[in-house]
Amino acid sequence: MTASTGLKRLGIAIAAVVLASFTALGAMALLIPVDMVRDSTKAEIRNVTGLDLVLRGDVVVSLFPTGSVSFSDVALGDRAKPVLAADRLTARLRFLPLFAGRIEIADVSLVRPHINVTFDRDSHSNWAGLIDGLARAVGPKANRPVNATSFTEIRITEGTISLDDAARGIKENFRNVELALAWPSISKSFAATGHVVWHDEPIESSVTLTDFAAALAGDRSGLKVRLSGAPVKFAFEGNWSAKPTLKIEGTLAADTPSLRDTLRWVGVRPPSGGGLGRFALKAKTSVSGGTIALSTVNVELDGNVAEGVLAFASDGRQTLQGTLAAEELDLTPYVSTVRLLTNNDRDWNRVPLAVDGLNSIDLDLRLSAARITLARAKLGRTAIAANLRGGKLLLTIGESQAFGGVLKGSMALSPSDAGAEFNAQLQFTDVDLEKCLGEIFQVRRLDGRGDIAVALDSSGNSVLGMTRGLNGTANLTGRQGSLVGWNVEQLLRRLERRPLSGTANFRNGRTPYEKFAADFKIVDGIATVEHVSLEGSKVRLGLAGSASIPARDFDLHGVAALASTSADAPPAFELPFVVQGPWDDPILLPDTQSLLARSPVASPLLNAVRNRYTRDTVRSAIERLTGGAVSPPAGAMTAAPKP
């Protein structure tokens, strides 16, 4: 007998065995009662899960060529409001036990199940009784034969999960649920892998319990969670227990390309403005009740990295508390969309303010940094407390190394009927006046070292509206600096020698001072000068009048004087003047009448015009020269006609 003949005979024998097996299985399919298969399958499901199925539809039994039992319209729990209802439940049977006439399930699949999970106001779940039954079925004291086998997988296809938490006011729906539940048989672990769609975003998910029976009983069990999708990636590894209350401990990591988009995705309205982009978080986590405590936090937001502790509470309103420290912070993204001025840097911004996003969460955060960048301003070591409650944001600056000095104070912003309400209490001590006034108040006319104190409040729907309703006080003192844009000493000395020489060449340069003081009172956007004085070694200056904050212009008048060599002597030369025009480019105009009075050429003519007897003679001469009548000068007295 050749080798090929032996192989041919072996193939025929194997084919005969397979054919006999299929013939026996087909015959068995005709001999096994359908009711027995249905009841055995139902009993097996109850034996493994501890859950009673409510069968409300047809049953289809197929034993050839593969064994399966399919139940249509099944439910768990109350008939009127079941915790789970599925269009179809299919149990796939193991092949070999069928030869011995036994029904053993290999796996179970649920098609289009609808799973309802509810919590009442006392946090009691509608799944509590079913979970107790499941715990008894898979627990160490389960009443099952030692050598009994059970199915190890449940698959969910096209499912929906509805979550309703009355205590926290949460209602959510998870659609297109595709999950594979690895049911424990020999090992103690449980795993669920697959994906769900939440808020129109597919999320790949994986959940693992190292001790399923302990977890069902509420005892301590290892827990691993992985979520991955376009909005966010999330990972947790640790332990959890439910007795006496929910407690979770472990390590959490999360990151998202846009925190702003993620907040919108989960249903939280983010604050208006810029920033809230790339976000990453890693921390040790402890969850107890409705509070999440994060320690050894390492958080990154918009390129800023900080460390500290955080706590999040969801009882009632959502609240975030914590303390963070950073080496360097760039806060420019968060104020980049809040423009005080228009693109031409000459007018206040008219764009409506949006502060309604402050109502979504409460905040109590303490932040410290070695260096802070805020647009063009550079701050040194700074400690800030941010408190957001009921839509009102309060920023308290404990101390900041700002503009070469120290900044302390507070600022508050909240929604109002007018749009937004703002108030500030700020104290700048020994700061660089040129940088401070330029960056904060958009005024670039003073340098030196000094102190600034402001107390302001206003309301409006835009920056321009805020300036129109601004009220408060402002005080400034300067030391060893200069008035930028005018050389008052040079101007006065030239006008002292040549009163009618003009002032066009003196709108540049600087006027040094040793002391500068200014006090303002602001009412409805008009800053009234209560006191302004400049004292230098060669020039002294005093001002009065007002400045319009909405229009950004001056209407001031004052007196400038050349200081005398002796403290007791009168000024060597003094001149009244006015300052009018926009803040960025005001016009300084000396008093014309004073200059005419000091001019050797114009003074006799001015005296002649003031004298009643010589005035008529001068006018008559002018009329003869011009051939017409000349109107008297404004303010001059006209002689009464002779009878």
HELIX and SHEET records of a PDB file:
HELIX    1   1 ALA A    3  LEU A   31  1                                  29    
HELIX    2   2 VAL A   34  THR A   49  1                                  16    
HELIX    3   3 LEU A   96  ALA A  100  5                                   5    
HELIX    4   4 ALA A  128  VAL A  138  1                                  11    
HELIX    5   5 PHE A  212  LEU A  216  1                                   5    
HELIX    6   6 LEU A  259  VAL A  266  1                                   8    
HELIX    7   7 THR A  332  VAL A  335  1                                   4    
HELIX    8   8 ASP A  356  ASN A  359  5                                   4    
HELIX    9   9 LEU A  433  PHE A  441  1                                   9    
HELIX   10  10 VAL A  463  ARG A  468  1                                   6    
HELIX   11  11 VAL A  488  ARG A  497  1                                  10    
HELIX   12  12 ALA A  504  PHE A  506  5                                   3    
HELIX   13  13 THR A  592  ARG A  598  1                                   7    
HELIX   14  14 ALA A  602  ARG A  610  1                                   9    
HELIX   15  15 ARG A  612  THR A  626  1                                  15    
SHEET    1   A 3 LEU A  53  LEU A  55  0                                        
SHEET    2   A 3 SER A  68  LEU A  76 -1                                        
SHEET    3   A 3 VAL A  59  SER A  62 -1                                        
SHEET    1   B28 LEU A  53  LEU A  55  0                                        
SHEET    2   B28 SER A  68  LEU A  76 -1                                        
SHEET    3   B28 LEU A  84  LEU A  93 -1                                        
SHEET    4   B28 ILE A 105  PHE A 119 -1                                        
SHEET    5   B28 GLU A 153  ASP A 165  1                                        
SHEET    6   B28 ILE A 170  ALA A 182 -1                                        
SHEET    7   B28 PHE A 190  TRP A 198 -1                                        
SHEET    8   B28 GLU A 201  LEU A 209 -1                                        
SHEET    9   B28 SER A 221  SER A 228 -1                                        
SHEET   10   B28 LYS A 233  SER A 241 -1                                        
SHEET   11   B28 LYS A 247  THR A 256 -1                                        
SHEET   12   B28 PHE A 279  SER A 288 -1                                        
SHEET   13   B28 THR A 291  LEU A 301 -1                                        
SHEET   14   B28 ASN A 304  ALA A 313 -1                                        
SHEET   15   B28 THR A 319  ASP A 330 -1                                        
SHEET   16   B28 ASP A 362  LEU A 374  1                                        
SHEET   17   B28 ALA A 377  ARG A 389 -1                                        
SHEET   18   B28 LYS A 392  ALA A 402 -1                                        
SHEET   19   B28 GLY A 405  SER A 416 -1                                        
SHEET   20   B28 GLY A 419  ASP A 432 -1                                        
SHEET   21   B28 LEU A 446  GLY A 460 -1                                        
SHEET   22   B28 ASN A 471  VAL A 484 -1                                        
SHEET   23   B28 ARG A 510  VAL A 523 -1                                        
SHEET   24   B28 ILE A 526  GLU A 535 -1                                        
SHEET   25   B28 VAL A 539  SER A 548 -1                                        
SHEET   26   B28 ASP A 553  LEU A 562 -1                                        
SHEET   27   B28 PHE A 573  PRO A 582 -1                                        
SHEET   28   B28 ILE A 587  PRO A 590 -1                                        
END                                                                             
